[in-house]
Amino acid sequence: MGFFQKIFAKKGTKEALIDARKIFFDSLNINEPTKAQELRATVYLCICGIAFLNHTDPRLSSFMDRLLEEAKDLSKDIFPIKIGELEDEPEKLEKIMSEFSSSFPETSKPTLTSITNGLAAFTVIYSTLGQETMREIISNDKGPFGIHGYATTVLVSRVFGKNSDLCGNSEITFALLDFHKKIVIN
């Protein structure tokens, strides 16, 4: 077992995700997030974490894989969610709907009001928007908090909508810095 694997085993990735998600909602005074907000936070924390790891060193792929698996596992218990609640931006929601629809026969296509489970929703959001979002985060590393600062804006806007007045929260940025440390070191 390598150095990072020994250190990483001290505290699980799942706990780091749960802690980051709790701090995220607490810092925004959101006591009872909706199922869709909880799922979106899980997906985008995973995407942010993978972007952080990739930016740190692309050779940390085993950590990226573990983070993805733990986030998927966390999403299994998030149910029920309407497909229409998975994204606020129409063009992104259209991509999500297209991906969901591709799994169904023409006669029974899902609608925006169709109910899905967390794992299916996680998989669809991650596969349709994950790479694009990671590239966006990694390419915006020039601000005062680097990719962590930009990831704060991405996380808040993807969970609460692009026009949310909740963006720019430094407490979330510090939580993301801590999350990055935990998924690599703890």
QUIDA-V729169 format. One record per residue. N is the residue number from 1. RES is the residue in three letters. SS is DSSP state (2 for helix, 1 for strand, 0 for the rest). PSI is psi in radians with two decimals (NA if undefined). D_LAST is the distance of its C-alpha to the last C-alpha in whole Angstrom. Layout:
N,RES,SS,PSI,D_LAST
N,RES,SS,PSI,D_LAST
//
This chain:
1,MET,0,2.29,15
2,GLY,0,2.96,14
3,PHE,2,-0.91,12
4,PHE,2,-0.66,9
5,GLN,2,-0.70,10
6,LYS,2,-0.78,9
7,ILE,2,-0.76,6
8,PHE,2,-0.55,5
9,ALA,0,-0.27,7
10,LYS,0,-0.78,6
11,LYS,0,2.34,5
12,GLY,0,2.72,8
13,THR,2,-0.66,8
14,LYS,2,-0.74,11
15,GLU,2,-0.68,10
16,ALA,2,-0.71,9
17,LEU,2,-0.79,12
18,ILE,2,-0.80,14
19,ASP,2,-0.82,13
20,ALA,2,-0.73,14
21,ARG,2,-0.72,17
22,LYS,2,-0.83,18
23,ILE,2,-0.70,17
24,PHE,2,-0.94,19
25,PHE,2,-0.71,22
26,ASP,2,-0.73,22
27,SER,2,-0.35,22
28,LEU,0,0.14,25
29,ASN,0,0.67,27
30,ILE,0,1.75,27
31,ASN,0,-0.59,27
32,GLU,0,1.46,28
33,PRO,0,2.65,27
34,THR,0,2.90,29
35,LYS,2,-0.69,28
36,ALA,2,-0.73,29
37,GLN,2,-0.71,26
38,GLU,2,-0.77,24
39,LEU,2,-0.81,24
40,ARG,2,-0.69,24
41,ALA,2,-0.71,21
42,THR,2,-0.82,19
43,VAL,2,-0.87,21
44,TYR,2,-0.46,21
45,LEU,2,-0.69,17
46,CYS,2,-0.83,16
47,ILE,2,-0.77,19
48,CYS,2,-0.80,17
49,GLY,2,-0.75,14
50,ILE,2,-0.68,16
51,ALA,2,-0.74,18
52,PHE,2,-0.83,15
53,LEU,2,-0.74,14
54,ASN,2,-0.69,18
55,HIS,2,-0.65,18
56,THR,2,-0.92,16
57,ASP,0,1.94,17
58,PRO,0,-0.27,19
59,ARG,0,-0.02,18
60,LEU,0,0.58,14
61,SER,2,-0.53,16
62,SER,2,-0.58,15
63,PHE,2,-0.67,12
64,MET,2,-0.78,14
65,ASP,2,-0.76,16
66,ARG,2,-0.74,13
67,LEU,2,-0.79,13
68,LEU,2,-0.80,17
69,GLU,2,-0.72,17
70,GLU,2,-0.69,15
71,ALA,2,-0.72,17
72,LYS,2,-0.75,20
73,ASP,2,-0.73,19
74,LEU,2,-0.60,19
75,SER,2,-0.30,22
76,LYS,0,-0.58,24
77,ASP,0,0.02,25
78,ILE,0,1.88,26
79,PHE,0,2.56,30
80,PRO,0,2.74,32
81,ILE,1,2.33,32
82,LYS,1,2.42,35
83,ILE,2,-0.68,35
84,GLY,2,-0.23,36
85,GLU,2,0.03,34
86,LEU,0,-0.24,31
87,GLU,0,2.51,32
88,ASP,0,-0.53,34
89,GLU,0,2.16,35
90,PRO,2,-0.72,38
91,GLU,2,-0.60,38
92,LYS,2,-0.70,34
93,LEU,2,-0.63,35
94,GLU,2,-0.71,38
95,LYS,2,-0.75,36
96,ILE,2,-0.80,34
97,MET,2,-0.71,37
98,SER,2,-0.74,38
99,GLU,2,-0.77,35
100,PHE,2,-0.79,36
101,SER,2,-0.54,40
102,SER,0,-0.29,39
103,SER,0,-0.04,38
104,PHE,0,2.64,41
105,PRO,0,2.73,45
106,GLU,2,-0.57,47
107,THR,2,-0.22,49
108,SER,2,0.82,46
109,LYS,0,2.46,44
110,PRO,0,2.78,41
111,THR,0,3.09,42
112,LEU,0,-0.43,40
113,THR,0,-0.02,40
114,SER,0,2.53,39
115,ILE,1,2.42,36
116,THR,1,2.99,33
117,ASN,0,2.93,30
118,GLY,2,-0.70,27
119,LEU,2,-0.76,26
120,ALA,2,-0.76,29
121,ALA,2,-0.77,29
122,PHE,2,-0.87,25
123,THR,2,-0.76,26
124,VAL,2,-0.81,29
125,ILE,2,-0.82,27
126,TYR,2,-0.78,25
127,SER,2,-0.50,28
128,THR,2,-0.56,30
129,LEU,2,-0.17,28
130,GLY,2,-0.95,25
131,GLN,2,-0.78,26
132,GLU,2,-0.77,28
133,THR,2,-0.71,25
134,MET,2,-0.78,23
135,ARG,2,-0.71,26
136,GLU,2,-0.79,27
137,ILE,2,-0.85,23
138,ILE,2,-0.60,23
139,SER,0,-0.11,26
140,ASN,0,1.16,26
141,ASP,0,0.28,24
142,LYS,0,-0.17,27
143,GLY,0,-3.12,26
144,PRO,0,-0.50,25
145,PHE,0,0.27,22
146,GLY,2,-2.50,22
147,ILE,2,-0.45,20
148,HIS,2,-0.70,18
149,GLY,2,-0.78,22
150,TYR,2,-0.68,24
151,ALA,2,-0.54,21
152,THR,2,-0.82,22
153,THR,2,-0.76,25
154,VAL,2,-0.84,25
155,LEU,2,-0.87,23
156,VAL,2,-0.77,25
157,SER,2,-0.56,28
158,ARG,2,-0.42,27
159,VAL,2,-0.69,26
160,PHE,2,-0.02,29
161,GLY,0,2.62,32
162,LYS,0,-0.56,32
163,ASN,0,0.30,35
164,SER,0,2.45,32
165,ASP,0,0.19,33
166,LEU,0,-0.10,29
167,CYS,0,2.77,28
168,GLY,0,0.40,27
169,ASN,0,1.96,25
170,SER,2,-0.46,22
171,GLU,2,-0.66,20
172,ILE,2,-0.72,19
173,THR,2,-0.78,19
174,PHE,2,-0.63,16
175,ALA,2,-0.66,14
176,LEU,2,-0.65,14
177,LEU,2,-0.76,13
178,ASP,2,-0.71,10
179,PHE,2,-0.78,10
180,HIS,2,-0.81,10
181,LYS,2,-0.78,7
182,LYS,2,-0.66,5
183,ILE,2,-0.24,6
184,VAL,2,-0.75,6
185,ILE,0,-0.80,4
186,ASN,0,NA,0
//
